[in-house]
Amino acid sequence: MLNLKQPEALEAALKLVAQADVVTHNLRPGKADKLGIGYGALSKINPRLLYVYLPGYGSKGPKSLLKSFAPLVSGWTGLLYEGGGAGNPPTRSVFGNEDYNNGFLGAAGILMGLERRAISGVGDYMEIPQLHSSLWTTSEHFLDADKQVVYGFRLDKDQAGYNALDRLYRTSDGWICIACRQDGRFAALARAVGQAGLIDDPRFASPKERSLHDAALLAALEPWFADKTSVEAFALLDAAGVPCEIPAAKSWVREALWQDWAVASNRVIENFDSMYGHVRQFGSFIHLSDTPGHARKSAPRLGEHTRQILAEIGYAPDAIDALIDSGKAMQAADVTGRIQSRVSAA
């Protein structure tokens, strides 16, 4: 952690940049240049540097200087209305997760940029606005021959699904979900619910015809589900090869975090000294056979490695002490144990 408004702290940052692979930030346009860490300045210090900028709406344009965080960009790109269901008002519970999704895009962009640098020998400037991550969340949409948006996955008014064969159905004691748009799956469903005649009905002969007569198909299927419990419906559908699942009434996270197999496989890690006390959290979901990764603990605290990093770029212990004592660099007061926070992991 460095206070870049202080010349001595900026000097330390530039020393670090000289040997860095990647610099990334999400300051509003113009702020990085004002602080002395704009692309022009840093690329002169390190021509191999990959400079990754993740602003809200981009570095240019009428909204570029606005603050950006979820769900504002999601609302601007139409996701709140889309999540509400056809004909319904927008819903706050649906969002494009600008922060997480843009982190994913940024990580993928960095990997591509480093691969390009390995070939070209030079760095690059990369810009990935949060706006793009919300647009990415809507990337299943496309235009038809009349240039009208085709809503392939737009929720219906009941917010139960996308059509009669890709939705939730209410059972006598809960819900069950099916995904049967393809011909073979539709045929298996028709047989399982005792309505094999639907297969030869010309109204349902193809995906297009089934979509045109969706209301009739929904009316034919709903009574079968309403007459059975979720467990009964699942058993009959599963035995017939129908893709289906019973939605969990409670989040699976609490159960998954306390499974021994999840800890043993590093999908879950345990931290007895986190900033929120004893916690379990998700670790590594990507498993490579030859180069396995391993998650060990929570993310570093702000300033946790300030001393270590300054030492790596040539600062002597007394020089590091001077930077920290003057507030030009910051070291986390505690790197283990709970912090004062309203957030509780209990």
Disulfide bonds with the S-S distance in Angstrom:
none
